[in-house]
Amino acid sequence: MAGNNVAFALGLAQKAGKTASGDTAVRAALKSGKVKVLVLAQDAAPNSKKEIYFLA
């Protein structure tokens, strides 16, 4: 049930244009300091995870 609430909230944020999805957009948002919450897929590539963690 809680997962549905999170998915709903993320959907609303995406419709409002307040999310960044995709490798390039997320890196740009991290570099500009606009990121408040970072959700990273469990099956993301190890090198991508390391770089995102470093930027965060």
PDB file of N, H, CA, C and O in Angstrom:
ATOM      1  N   MET A   1       0.817  -1.197   0.000  1.00  0.00           N
ATOM      2  CA  MET A   1       0.000   0.000   0.000  1.00  0.00           C
ATOM      3  C   MET A   1       0.859   1.257   0.000  1.00  0.00           C
ATOM      4  O   MET A   1       0.564   2.208  -0.725  1.00  0.00           O
ATOM      5  N   ALA A   2       1.934   1.273   0.819  1.00  0.00           N
ATOM      6  H   ALA A   2       2.173   0.501   1.408  1.00  0.00           H
ATOM      7  CA  ALA A   2       2.789   2.451   0.876  1.00  0.00           C
ATOM      8  C   ALA A   2       3.495   2.679  -0.456  1.00  0.00           C
ATOM      9  O   ALA A   2       3.756   3.822  -0.832  1.00  0.00           O
ATOM     10  N   GLY A   3       3.807   1.593  -1.174  1.00  0.00           N
ATOM     11  H   GLY A   3       3.595   0.664  -0.868  1.00  0.00           H
ATOM     12  CA  GLY A   3       4.440   1.725  -2.480  1.00  0.00           C
ATOM     13  C   GLY A   3       3.555   2.448  -3.470  1.00  0.00           C
ATOM     14  O   GLY A   3       4.048   3.179  -4.329  1.00  0.00           O
ATOM     15  N   ASN A   4       2.252   2.250  -3.359  1.00  0.00           N
ATOM     16  H   ASN A   4       1.852   1.656  -2.661  1.00  0.00           H
ATOM     17  CA  ASN A   4       1.320   2.953  -4.241  1.00  0.00           C
ATOM     18  C   ASN A   4       1.324   4.438  -3.956  1.00  0.00           C
ATOM     19  O   ASN A   4       1.235   5.245  -4.882  1.00  0.00           O
ATOM     20  N   ASN A   5       1.425   4.815  -2.691  1.00  0.00           N
ATOM     21  H   ASN A   5       1.497   4.160  -1.939  1.00  0.00           H
ATOM     22  CA  ASN A   5       1.467   6.229  -2.330  1.00  0.00           C
ATOM     23  C   ASN A   5       2.718   6.906  -2.876  1.00  0.00           C
ATOM     24  O   ASN A   5       2.664   8.039  -3.354  1.00  0.00           O
ATOM     25  N   VAL A   6       3.836   6.205  -2.802  1.00  0.00           N
ATOM     26  H   VAL A   6       3.880   5.284  -2.414  1.00  0.00           H
ATOM     27  CA  VAL A   6       5.087   6.757  -3.321  1.00  0.00           C
ATOM     28  C   VAL A   6       4.997   6.901  -4.831  1.00  0.00           C
ATOM     29  O   VAL A   6       5.388   7.931  -5.380  1.00  0.00           O
ATOM     30  N   ALA A   7       4.487   5.884  -5.505  1.00  0.00           N
ATOM     31  H   ALA A   7       4.170   5.047  -5.059  1.00  0.00           H
ATOM     32  CA  ALA A   7       4.350   5.937  -6.955  1.00  0.00           C
ATOM     33  C   ALA A   7       3.400   7.065  -7.362  1.00  0.00           C
ATOM     34  O   ALA A   7       3.649   7.758  -8.349  1.00  0.00           O
ATOM     35  N   PHE A   8       2.329   7.251  -6.617  1.00  0.00           N
ATOM     36  H   PHE A   8       2.127   6.689  -5.816  1.00  0.00           H
ATOM     37  CA  PHE A   8       1.385   8.330  -6.895  1.00  0.00           C
ATOM     38  C   PHE A   8       2.060   9.693  -6.736  1.00  0.00           C
ATOM     39  O   PHE A   8       1.893  10.571  -7.582  1.00  0.00           O
ATOM     40  N   ALA A   9       2.820   9.868  -5.659  1.00  0.00           N
ATOM     41  H   ALA A   9       2.956   9.154  -4.972  1.00  0.00           H
ATOM     42  CA  ALA A   9       3.505  11.132  -5.417  1.00  0.00           C
ATOM     43  C   ALA A   9       4.541  11.409  -6.499  1.00  0.00           C
ATOM     44  O   ALA A   9       4.678  12.547  -6.949  1.00  0.00           O
ATOM     45  N   LEU A  10       5.267  10.384  -6.917  1.00  0.00           N
ATOM     46  H   LEU A  10       5.156   9.460  -6.551  1.00  0.00           H
ATOM     47  CA  LEU A  10       6.253  10.571  -7.983  1.00  0.00           C
ATOM     48  C   LEU A  10       5.571  10.920  -9.302  1.00  0.00           C
ATOM     49  O   LEU A  10       6.081  11.734 -10.072  1.00  0.00           O
ATOM     50  N   GLY A  11       4.427  10.308  -9.558  1.00  0.00           N
ATOM     51  H   GLY A  11       4.014   9.646  -8.932  1.00  0.00           H
ATOM     52  CA  GLY A  11       3.671  10.624 -10.768  1.00  0.00           C
ATOM     53  C   GLY A  11       3.204  12.068 -10.787  1.00  0.00           C
ATOM     54  O   GLY A  11       3.287  12.737 -11.817  1.00  0.00           O
ATOM     55  N   LEU A  12       2.710  12.552  -9.647  1.00  0.00           N
ATOM     56  H   LEU A  12       2.643  12.008  -8.811  1.00  0.00           H
ATOM     57  CA  LEU A  12       2.293  13.959  -9.562  1.00  0.00           C
ATOM     58  C   LEU A  12       3.474  14.901  -9.768  1.00  0.00           C
ATOM     59  O   LEU A  12       3.362  15.906 -10.470  1.00  0.00           O
ATOM     60  N   ALA A  13       4.611  14.565  -9.150  1.00  0.00           N
ATOM     61  H   ALA A  13       4.702  13.748  -8.581  1.00  0.00           H
ATOM     62  CA  ALA A  13       5.802  15.399  -9.307  1.00  0.00           C
ATOM     63  C   ALA A  13       6.272  15.424 -10.754  1.00  0.00           C
ATOM     64  O   ALA A  13       6.724  16.457 -11.249  1.00  0.00           O
ATOM     65  N   GLN A  14       6.165  14.288 -11.427  1.00  0.00           N
ATOM     66  H   GLN A  14       5.798  13.449 -11.025  1.00  0.00           H
ATOM     67  CA  GLN A  14       6.570  14.236 -12.829  1.00  0.00           C
ATOM     68  C   GLN A  14       5.642  15.074 -13.695  1.00  0.00           C
ATOM     69  O   GLN A  14       6.102  15.779 -14.594  1.00  0.00           O
ATOM     70  N   LYS A  15       4.346  15.006 -13.437  1.00  0.00           N
ATOM     71  H   LYS A  15       3.972  14.433 -12.707  1.00  0.00           H
ATOM     72  CA  LYS A  15       3.396  15.819 -14.202  1.00  0.00           C
ATOM     73  C   LYS A  15       3.639  17.307 -13.977  1.00  0.00           C
ATOM     74  O   LYS A  15       3.413  18.118 -14.876  1.00  0.00           O
ATOM     75  N   ALA A  16       4.098  17.667 -12.781  1.00  0.00           N
ATOM     76  H   ALA A  16       4.281  17.008 -12.051  1.00  0.00           H
ATOM     77  CA  ALA A  16       4.375  19.062 -12.470  1.00  0.00           C
ATOM     78  C   ALA A  16       5.736  19.513 -12.994  1.00  0.00           C
ATOM     79  O   ALA A  16       6.091  20.686 -12.872  1.00  0.00           O
ATOM     80  N   GLY A  17       6.495  18.591 -13.575  1.00  0.00           N
ATOM     81  H   GLY A  17       6.206  17.639 -13.674  1.00  0.00           H
ATOM     82  CA  GLY A  17       7.804  18.949 -14.112  1.00  0.00           C
ATOM     83  C   GLY A  17       8.871  19.104 -13.055  1.00  0.00           C
ATOM     84  O   GLY A  17       9.862  19.800 -13.276  1.00  0.00           O
ATOM     85  N   LYS A  18       8.691  18.471 -11.912  1.00  0.00           N
ATOM     86  H   LYS A  18       7.886  17.906 -11.733  1.00  0.00           H
ATOM     87  CA  LYS A  18       9.623  18.610 -10.799  1.00  0.00           C
ATOM     88  C   LYS A  18      10.561  17.425 -10.646  1.00  0.00           C
ATOM     89  O   LYS A  18      11.240  17.303  -9.627  1.00  0.00           O
ATOM     90  N   THR A  19      10.610  16.546 -11.647  1.00  0.00           N
ATOM     91  H   THR A  19      10.059  16.645 -12.476  1.00  0.00           H
ATOM     92  CA  THR A  19      11.491  15.384 -11.571  1.00  0.00           C
ATOM     93  C   THR A  19      12.497  15.417 -12.710  1.00  0.00           C
ATOM     94  O   THR A  19      12.287  16.067 -13.734  1.00  0.00           O
ATOM     95  N   ALA A  20      13.579  14.708 -12.507  1.00  0.00           N
ATOM     96  H   ALA A  20      13.749  14.180 -11.675  1.00  0.00           H
ATOM     97  CA  ALA A  20      14.568  14.502 -13.559  1.00  0.00           C
ATOM     98  C   ALA A  20      14.728  12.999 -13.716  1.00  0.00           C
ATOM     99  O   ALA A  20      15.005  12.294 -12.746  1.00  0.00           O
ATOM    100  N   SER A  21      14.557  12.519 -14.918  1.00  0.00           N
ATOM    101  H   SER A  21      14.332  13.092 -15.706  1.00  0.00           H
ATOM    102  CA  SER A  21      14.740  11.096 -15.150  1.00  0.00           C
ATOM    103  C   SER A  21      15.685  10.905 -16.320  1.00  0.00           C
ATOM    104  O   SER A  21      15.679  11.676 -17.280  1.00  0.00           O
ATOM    105  N   GLY A  22      16.478   9.888 -16.223  1.00  0.00           N
ATOM    106  H   GLY A  22      16.483   9.262 -15.443  1.00  0.00           H
ATOM    107  CA  GLY A  22      17.487   9.641 -17.243  1.00  0.00           C
ATOM    108  C   GLY A  22      18.846  10.081 -16.747  1.00  0.00           C
ATOM    109  O   GLY A  22      18.968  10.990 -15.925  1.00  0.00           O
ATOM    110  N   ASP A  23      19.846   9.429 -17.255  1.00  0.00           N
ATOM    111  H   ASP A  23      19.747   8.691 -17.922  1.00  0.00           H
ATOM    112  CA  ASP A  23      21.209   9.624 -16.775  1.00  0.00           C
ATOM    113  C   ASP A  23      21.674  11.074 -16.890  1.00  0.00           C
ATOM    114  O   ASP A  23      22.170  11.645 -15.919  1.00  0.00           O
ATOM    115  N   THR A  24      21.521  11.658 -18.046  1.00  0.00           N
ATOM    116  H   THR A  24      21.118  11.194 -18.835  1.00  0.00           H
ATOM    117  CA  THR A  24      22.023  13.016 -18.281  1.00  0.00           C
ATOM    118  C   THR A  24      21.271  14.054 -17.456  1.00  0.00           C
ATOM    119  O   THR A  24      21.890  14.944 -16.873  1.00  0.00           O
ATOM    120  N   ALA A  25      19.957  13.951 -17.399  1.00  0.00           N
ATOM    121  H   ALA A  25      19.454  13.228 -17.872  1.00  0.00           H
ATOM    122  CA  ALA A  25      19.153  14.920 -16.652  1.00  0.00           C
ATOM    123  C   ALA A  25      19.430  14.831 -15.158  1.00  0.00           C
ATOM    124  O   ALA A  25      19.479  15.853 -14.475  1.00  0.00           O
ATOM    125  N   VAL A  26      19.609  13.628 -14.651  1.00  0.00           N
ATOM    126  H   VAL A  26      19.569  12.797 -15.207  1.00  0.00           H
ATOM    127  CA  VAL A  26      19.889  13.464 -13.221  1.00  0.00           C
ATOM    128  C   VAL A  26      21.257  14.021 -12.874  1.00  0.00           C
ATOM    129  O   VAL A  26      21.416  14.686 -11.850  1.00  0.00           O
ATOM    130  N   ARG A  27      22.235  13.759 -13.705  1.00  0.00           N
ATOM    131  H   ARG A  27      22.106  13.219 -14.537  1.00  0.00           H
ATOM    132  CA  ARG A  27      23.579  14.304 -13.440  1.00  0.00           C
ATOM    133  C   ARG A  27      23.564  15.827 -13.453  1.00  0.00           C
ATOM    134  O   ARG A  27      24.193  16.458 -12.603  1.00  0.00           O
ATOM    135  N   ALA A  28      22.859  16.422 -14.400  1.00  0.00           N
ATOM    136  H   ALA A  28      22.348  15.910 -15.091  1.00  0.00           H
ATOM    137  CA  ALA A  28      22.772  17.882 -14.473  1.00  0.00           C
ATOM    138  C   ALA A  28      22.079  18.449 -13.240  1.00  0.00           C
ATOM    139  O   ALA A  28      22.507  19.469 -12.700  1.00  0.00           O
ATOM    140  N   ALA A  29      21.004  17.787 -12.789  1.00  0.00           N
ATOM    141  H   ALA A  29      20.656  16.958 -13.227  1.00  0.00           H
ATOM    142  CA  ALA A  29      20.288  18.248 -11.597  1.00  0.00           C
ATOM    143  C   ALA A  29      21.166  18.129 -10.355  1.00  0.00           C
ATOM    144  O   ALA A  29      21.144  19.005  -9.491  1.00  0.00           O
ATOM    145  N   LEU A  30      21.938  17.045 -10.264  1.00  0.00           N
ATOM    146  H   LEU A  30      21.956  16.333 -10.966  1.00  0.00           H
ATOM    147  CA  LEU A  30      22.845  16.882  -9.121  1.00  0.00           C
ATOM    148  C   LEU A  30      23.927  17.956  -9.120  1.00  0.00           C
ATOM    149  O   LEU A  30      24.240  18.525  -8.074  1.00  0.00           O
ATOM    150  N   LYS A  31      24.490  18.231 -10.275  1.00  0.00           N
ATOM    151  H   LYS A  31      24.236  17.769 -11.124  1.00  0.00           H
ATOM    152  CA  LYS A  31      25.553  19.238 -10.368  1.00  0.00           C
ATOM    153  C   LYS A  31      25.042  20.635 -10.044  1.00  0.00           C
ATOM    154  O   LYS A  31      25.782  21.455  -9.502  1.00  0.00           O
ATOM    155  N   SER A  32      23.782  20.911 -10.372  1.00  0.00           N
ATOM    156  H   SER A  32      23.181  20.244 -10.812  1.00  0.00           H
ATOM    157  CA  SER A  32      23.232  22.237 -10.109  1.00  0.00           C
ATOM    158  C   SER A  32      22.693  22.380  -8.687  1.00  0.00           C
ATOM    159  O   SER A  32      22.330  23.482  -8.273  1.00  0.00           O
ATOM    160  N   GLY A  33      22.638  21.288  -7.941  1.00  0.00           N
ATOM    161  H   GLY A  33      22.933  20.393  -8.277  1.00  0.00           H
ATOM    162  CA  GLY A  33      22.198  21.345  -6.549  1.00  0.00           C
ATOM    163  C   GLY A  33      20.694  21.373  -6.374  1.00  0.00           C
ATOM    164  O   GLY A  33      20.209  21.778  -5.317  1.00  0.00           O
ATOM    165  N   LYS A  34      19.943  20.956  -7.377  1.00  0.00           N
ATOM    166  H   LYS A  34      20.337  20.627  -8.236  1.00  0.00           H
ATOM    167  CA  LYS A  34      18.485  21.001  -7.303  1.00  0.00           C
ATOM    168  C   LYS A  34      17.857  19.748  -6.710  1.00  0.00           C
ATOM    169  O   LYS A  34      16.648  19.717  -6.483  1.00  0.00           O
ATOM    170  N   VAL A  35      18.649  18.722  -6.456  1.00  0.00           N
ATOM    171  H   VAL A  35      19.632  18.747  -6.640  1.00  0.00           H
ATOM    172  CA  VAL A  35      18.103  17.430  -6.024  1.00  0.00           C
ATOM    173  C   VAL A  35      17.813  17.438  -4.531  1.00  0.00           C
ATOM    174  O   VAL A  35      18.675  17.768  -3.716  1.00  0.00           O
ATOM    175  N   LYS A  36      16.591  17.071  -4.191  1.00  0.00           N
ATOM    176  H   LYS A  36      15.891  16.803  -4.853  1.00  0.00           H
ATOM    177  CA  LYS A  36      16.181  16.939  -2.793  1.00  0.00           C
ATOM    178  C   LYS A  36      16.074  15.474  -2.405  1.00  0.00           C
ATOM    179  O   LYS A  36      16.405  15.097  -1.280  1.00  0.00           O
ATOM    180  N   VAL A  37      15.609  14.644  -3.341  1.00  0.00           N
ATOM    181  H   VAL A  37      15.340  14.950  -4.254  1.00  0.00           H
ATOM    182  CA  VAL A  37      15.440  13.204  -3.122  1.00  0.00           C
ATOM    183  C   VAL A  37      15.982  12.492  -4.348  1.00  0.00           C
ATOM    184  O   VAL A  37      15.697  12.885  -5.480  1.00  0.00           O
ATOM    185  N   LEU A  38      16.761  11.447  -4.122  1.00  0.00           N
ATOM    186  H   LEU A  38      16.993  11.128  -3.203  1.00  0.00           H
ATOM    187  CA  LEU A  38      17.317  10.671  -5.209  1.00  0.00           C
ATOM    188  C   LEU A  38      16.812   9.241  -5.097  1.00  0.00           C
ATOM    189  O   LEU A  38      17.002   8.585  -4.073  1.00  0.00           O
ATOM    190  N   VAL A  39      16.170   8.765  -6.150  1.00  0.00           N
ATOM    191  H   VAL A  39      16.016   9.298  -6.982  1.00  0.00           H
ATOM    192  CA  VAL A  39      15.683   7.385  -6.207  1.00  0.00           C
ATOM    193  C   VAL A  39      16.475   6.703  -7.308  1.00  0.00           C
ATOM    194  O   VAL A  39      16.415   7.098  -8.473  1.00  0.00           O
ATOM    195  N   LEU A  40      17.216   5.679  -6.926  1.00  0.00           N
ATOM    196  H   LEU A  40      17.265   5.359  -5.980  1.00  0.00           H
ATOM    197  CA  LEU A  40      18.081   4.981  -7.867  1.00  0.00           C
ATOM    198  C   LEU A  40      17.601   3.547  -8.017  1.00  0.00           C
ATOM    199  O   LEU A  40      17.358   2.865  -7.022  1.00  0.00           O
ATOM    200  N   ALA A  41      17.463   3.086  -9.253  1.00  0.00           N
ATOM    201  H   ALA A  41      17.661   3.640 -10.062  1.00  0.00           H
ATOM    202  CA  ALA A  41      16.986   1.732  -9.508  1.00  0.00           C
ATOM    203  C   ALA A  41      17.968   0.706  -8.949  1.00  0.00           C
ATOM    204  O   ALA A  41      19.184   0.884  -9.013  1.00  0.00           O
ATOM    205  N   GLN A  42      17.424  -0.343  -8.415  1.00  0.00           N
ATOM    206  H   GLN A  42      16.436  -0.488  -8.363  1.00  0.00           H
ATOM    207  CA  GLN A  42      18.243  -1.399  -7.828  1.00  0.00           C
ATOM    208  C   GLN A  42      19.093  -2.093  -8.883  1.00  0.00           C
ATOM    209  O   GLN A  42      20.191  -2.563  -8.583  1.00  0.00           O
ATOM    210  N   ASP A  43      18.600  -2.161 -10.109  1.00  0.00           N
ATOM    211  H   ASP A  43      17.709  -1.779 -10.352  1.00  0.00           H
ATOM    212  CA  ASP A  43      19.329  -2.857 -11.162  1.00  0.00           C
ATOM    213  C   ASP A  43      20.151  -1.905 -12.044  1.00  0.00           C
ATOM    214  O   ASP A  43      20.494  -2.251 -13.175  1.00  0.00           O
ATOM    215  N   ALA A  44      20.462  -0.729 -11.538  1.00  0.00           N
ATOM    216  H   ALA A  44      20.184  -0.448 -10.619  1.00  0.00           H
ATOM    217  CA  ALA A  44      21.294   0.216 -12.290  1.00  0.00           C
ATOM    218  C   ALA A  44      22.707  -0.348 -12.428  1.00  0.00           C
ATOM    219  O   ALA A  44      23.155  -1.141 -11.600  1.00  0.00           O
ATOM    220  N   ALA A  45      23.391   0.068 -13.474  1.00  0.00           N
ATOM    221  H   ALA A  45      23.027   0.712 -14.147  1.00  0.00           H
ATOM    222  CA  ALA A  45      24.750  -0.397 -13.726  1.00  0.00           C
ATOM    223  C   ALA A  45      25.678   0.048 -12.591  1.00  0.00           C
ATOM    224  O   ALA A  45      25.553   1.165 -12.090  1.00  0.00           O
ATOM    225  N   PRO A  46      26.604  -0.821 -12.188  1.00  0.00           N
ATOM    226  CA  PRO A  46      27.511  -0.483 -11.075  1.00  0.00           C
ATOM    227  C   PRO A  46      28.282   0.814 -11.289  1.00  0.00           C
ATOM    228  O   PRO A  46      28.434   1.600 -10.354  1.00  0.00           O
ATOM    229  N   ASN A  47      28.769   1.050 -12.502  1.00  0.00           N
ATOM    230  H   ASN A  47      28.646   0.411 -13.261  1.00  0.00           H
ATOM    231  CA  ASN A  47      29.509   2.292 -12.758  1.00  0.00           C
ATOM    232  C   ASN A  47      28.609   3.512 -12.638  1.00  0.00           C
ATOM    233  O   ASN A  47      29.037   4.550 -12.133  1.00  0.00           O
ATOM    234  N   SER A  48      27.371   3.399 -13.097  1.00  0.00           N
ATOM    235  H   SER A  48      27.024   2.556 -13.508  1.00  0.00           H
ATOM    236  CA  SER A  48      26.428   4.504 -12.962  1.00  0.00           C
ATOM    237  C   SER A  48      26.131   4.780 -11.500  1.00  0.00           C
ATOM    238  O   SER A  48      26.075   5.939 -11.088  1.00  0.00           O
ATOM    239  N   LYS A  49      25.940   3.736 -10.713  1.00  0.00           N
ATOM    240  H   LYS A  49      25.985   2.794 -11.047  1.00  0.00           H
ATOM    241  CA  LYS A  49      25.685   3.899  -9.280  1.00  0.00           C
ATOM    242  C   LYS A  49      26.836   4.635  -8.615  1.00  0.00           C
ATOM    243  O   LYS A  49      26.610   5.564  -7.839  1.00  0.00           O
ATOM    244  N   LYS A  50      28.073   4.231  -8.908  1.00  0.00           N
ATOM    245  H   LYS A  50      28.257   3.477  -9.538  1.00  0.00           H
ATOM    246  CA  LYS A  50      29.229   4.874  -8.296  1.00  0.00           C
ATOM    247  C   LYS A  50      29.293   6.360  -8.645  1.00  0.00           C
ATOM    248  O   LYS A  50      29.546   7.197  -7.779  1.00  0.00           O
ATOM    249  N   GLU A  51      29.064   6.676  -9.902  1.00  0.00           N
ATOM    250  H   GLU A  51      28.858   5.995 -10.605  1.00  0.00           H
ATOM    251  CA  GLU A  51      29.148   8.082 -10.321  1.00  0.00           C
ATOM    252  C   GLU A  51      28.022   8.912  -9.712  1.00  0.00           C
ATOM    253  O   GLU A  51      28.251  10.044  -9.288  1.00  0.00           O
ATOM    254  N   ILE A  52      26.815   8.365  -9.664  1.00  0.00           N
ATOM    255  H   ILE A  52      26.629   7.445 -10.009  1.00  0.00           H
ATOM    256  CA  ILE A  52      25.697   9.090  -9.078  1.00  0.00           C
ATOM    257  C   ILE A  52      25.932   9.305  -7.584  1.00  0.00           C
ATOM    258  O   ILE A  52      25.685  10.395  -7.068  1.00  0.00           O
ATOM    259  N   TYR A  53      26.408   8.268  -6.885  1.00  0.00           N
ATOM    260  H   TYR A  53      26.608   7.383  -7.304  1.00  0.00           H
ATOM    261  CA  TYR A  53      26.719   8.405  -5.462  1.00  0.00           C
ATOM    262  C   TYR A  53      27.784   9.470  -5.237  1.00  0.00           C
ATOM    263  O   TYR A  53      27.699  10.242  -4.281  1.00  0.00           O
ATOM    264  N   PHE A  54      28.783   9.516  -6.110  1.00  0.00           N
ATOM    265  H   PHE A  54      28.851   8.890  -6.887  1.00  0.00           H
ATOM    266  CA  PHE A  54      29.823  10.517  -5.985  1.00  0.00           C
ATOM    267  C   PHE A  54      29.271  11.927  -6.184  1.00  0.00           C
ATOM    268  O   PHE A  54      29.639  12.849  -5.457  1.00  0.00           O
ATOM    269  N   LEU A  55      28.399  12.089  -7.159  1.00  0.00           N
ATOM    270  H   LEU A  55      28.101  11.339  -7.750  1.00  0.00           H
ATOM    271  CA  LEU A  55      27.813  13.409  -7.421  1.00  0.00           C
ATOM    272  C   LEU A  55      26.851  13.838  -6.302  1.00  0.00           C
ATOM    273  O   LEU A  55      26.726  15.022  -5.988  1.00  0.00           O
ATOM    274  N   ALA A  56      26.179  12.846  -5.713  1.00  0.00           N
ATOM    275  H   ALA A  56      26.281  11.884  -5.969  1.00  0.00           H
ATOM    276  CA  ALA A  56      25.214  13.160  -4.654  1.00  0.00           C
ATOM    277  C   ALA A  56      25.958  13.538  -3.404  1.00  0.00           C
ATOM    278  O   ALA A  56      25.339  13.841  -2.384  1.00  0.00           O
TER     279      ALA A  56
END
